[in-house]
Amino acid sequence: MKGYQISFLAEQNRRIEHKQAMEWLLHLAKELGISGCTTFSGVESFGADGRRHSARFFELADQPMEMVMAVTEEQAERLFERIEAMDTKIFYIKTPIEYGQLGKQKNE
């Protein structure tokens, strides 16, 4: 299947509609019928403003986070439309990919 890999990057304390951005995106992805996404915690990063973000023992709010999902072109359009409608700003990377599943589980 042809589509896109979309990665969103934000600090753990970033909010959209009073929820953590990654939690909000996870619920949106599920609502849009996206078949799966994964969130990763980073150790340290810096953004376009040059400010460092890191996971410190006492302050995890600034921890860098990444969410990755594989989507169809239609899903990408709907996802971006919904995000654009929000009063927020979030960095993303959108890369054309081929994706699918290989093999079978024994109980299939």
ABEGO torsion letter per residue (X at the ends): XBBBBBBBBBBAABBBGGBBAAAAAAAAAAAAGBAEBBBBBBABBBBAAGBBBBBBAABAAABBBBBBBBBBAAAAAAAAAAAAABBBBBBBBBBBBBBEBBEBBAAX
